[in-house]
Structure formats: C-alpha cells, structure tokens
Amino acid sequence: MKLVRLSASIILVLLFCGFGIPKGVHKKVVKEVEKTFEVMDFTMNPITVTNDLNAELPSKISGSNLYRVFDETSLLGYVFVDQAPSKTAKFDYLVVFDQDLKVVNSKILIYREDYGGEIGSKRWLKQFLGKTGGDRVSHETNIDAISGATISVRSMTKSMDNLLQTVGILQEKGQL
C-alpha cells in the first residue's frame, strides 16, 4: 500500500511540475521567440539526441533545452535554453538561431546575483550575434570583459562557446 501511495505521489508531482522549461522561464522564452521571428503562432519541438552523441557534446541536449521553432508552414529557427553558473547561483539564458544556425538573439532571462547582471545588456550580448557552429568565442580573445562581472562574463562566454561547438557537431552529424 505504501508503494502505491509513493508511486501516486511521484506521478502527481511530475504532472504538476511537468518537464521542460520552468513556467516563469517559459513565458520569457515565448516572448523572445515572438519578438525575434515576428510571429504570434508557433510551435517548439524538442530535439533529442542519443546518449552516445550527447557524450561527445560540450553542451548536453536534454530533450528540454534545444527546440526547433516552426510557424504554420516552415522552420523558423532553433532555440536553446539553459543555465550557467555565476558567483553563488545560476542564471537562465536563451539563444535563438535562424534556419541556418546563425545566432540572431541571445538574452539573459533570469539573473539571480547582486553583481554581474551587466551581462544581460543588449550591447554586451550583441557580440554573439552572427556566430555559428564554426565560430569560437573566448573572454580572453574576442569577447569584451565587463568590470565587476568577470565571473558571469567568463561563464556566459564559455556557455556560448560550448553551445556553438555543440551546434557544429550536431550539424556535422546531420542532427540539425
């Protein structure tokens, strides 16, 4: 009887919590996709990869962080949502790619620290626009630093570089 109650409790928790993007983050993702692609009606279909392929990827694809975005008739692009570490917490970020897998938008969705939030500025994030799976980014060479946001700059830049490498590998393997 205890096993039945435990199983029922787990199922209810999963139903209420759901899988995928958390609700507060999901609303922000939808808003950014609408703005980026200038659409109101679209679908986001999750992309999954095999465990073997995922082991090769710098950014892990979970089935709830990389999506194909479609309007009624065609592929608009791709969306990646993830978290990166800051000094003591994590921040949520979004990267939007066009159909050719070129970065067309990036945004810090939720930043949970008192310092370093400057990485959310459009001016700083603009450095990633146009990047593709063949590009590398580094805080040491081609991404500007921000005084007072060193940890967050390094974290976001490393996350973006890992994502770009992942996109390159997925393209090479015919997954995107």
Secondary structure by P-SEA (a helix, b strand, c coil): caaaaaaaaaaaaaaaacccccaaaaaaaaaaaaaaccccbbbbbbbbbcaaaaaacccccccccbbbbbccccccbbbbbbccccccccccbbbbbcccccccccccccccccccccccccccccccccccccbbbbcccccccccccaaaaaaaaaaaaaaaaaaaaaaaaccc
